[in-house]
Amino acid sequence: MKEVLDYLKATGTFYLATNEEDQPRVRPFGAVCEFEGKLYIATNNKKPVFEQMIKNPKVEISCMSKGTWLRLEAEAIQDDRTEARAAMIEDNKASLSKMYSADDGIFEVLYLKNATASIFSFTGDPKVIKF
């Protein structure tokens, strides 16, 4: 999982795909952290993406860096603990602390469960990481 976390942080922006009815939805994300041995992402509960993940927790993440790319399949599971939200803000101060607080009623964090990440390149076999 650490390799996947480091990869996502290094890219700065990764793209999260959800499903809304029969239509895929993709948008940029940037905040990610490790908390209690799990990989977390964050969003706002007023956004459609949050509702989409609650309704159907299956997500995919994709990003690219220096000639390689990562695809990650997982289930996004809401964690409503203040400690989890505080850890996300602490690890992403520059981007999140101006928009959210751990108990503002709109900031949400979700951890990735049953995750399979594949790191691809043009020159070798993919590296598969499960967590």
N, C-alpha and C positions, 0 to 999 in steps of 0.2 A: 504494500500500500504506500509506503514512503516514496518509492520511485514514481508512482502515479501522482502523488501530492506534489512532489518536487517538479515534475513535468508540467502540471497544471499551473503552478505558481510561476514557473519560468516563462510560460507563454503569455501570461498576463490576461489574455482574453481567451475563453473557451466557449463553445457553442453547445447549448443544452436543447435537446429536442424532446417535446412532449406530444401528446395526441389530444385533439379536441374534436369530439365526434369522429368523423372520418377524415379529418384534415391534420397532417403533421404541422407542428409549430416549432420554430427554431428561433432562439434569441441568444445574444451574447451575455455571458456571465463573467465575473472576475474574482469573486470572493470564494475562497476555499480554505479549509483548515482541518487539522486533526484534533479530535477531542475524544478522550477515553478509548483510543485505539480504533476510532472510526473516522472516515472521511466525510466531511460536512460541506454543504453548499448553503447559500442563503438567498432569501428573497423577501418580498413584501406581500403580506396576505391580502392586499387590495388588488394585486395584479392577477390577470387570468392564468399566468403560469402556475401560481400557487394552487388555484382551484383545479387546474388540469392534473397536477401531481397528486392531489388528494383523491381525486376521482379515479385516476389510473396512475399508480406510482411507477410504472415502467418508464424509464428515461434513457436517453443516450447522450453522451457528451463526446465532442470531437474538437480537436485542435491540432495545430501543426507547429513544428519548431525545427529549424536547421536541417531540413531534408528528411525529417521523420514526422509521422503523425500518429496520434493516439485516438482510439475509439474505445469508449467505455459504456458498457451496458450495465444497468443496475435498477434497483427499486429505491425510490426516494421516500424515506420514512420520516415523518415530522417528529421533532423532539421539542416539546414545549417547555423544557426546563430553562430557567433563567441562566443557570451555569453554562449551558451549551451556547446560548445566545451571547453571553458575555465573553466566552472563549473565542467565538467567531469575530466579535468586534475587536477584541484585544489583538488577534492575529492579523487583522485587516484594518488597522486604525486609520490609515491614510484615506481609504475609500469609504469605510462604513461609519466611522464615528461622527461624521458631519451630517449623516442622513438618519441614523437610527440610535436608539438606546436599547438596552437589554429588556426593559419593561415598558416600551412605548405602545404596546398593543398592536403594532403592525409588522414588526420585524420577526421573521421566522427562519428557523434553521432546519435542515433535513439531512439525515445521514444516508449514505449509500450502502445498501444491503444487497447481498448476493451479486456482488460486482465482478465483472470480467472485463479487464482492460487489455487491449492489444496495441502494441507499439509496432508500427510498420515502417519500413524503409524501402527504397527502390532496389537496394542491393542485397538484402538478406531476408531470412525468414522472420515472421512476426514473433515478438516476444509477448507471451500471454501471462498475465498476472491476475490471480483470483483472490478476492478478499470479501 
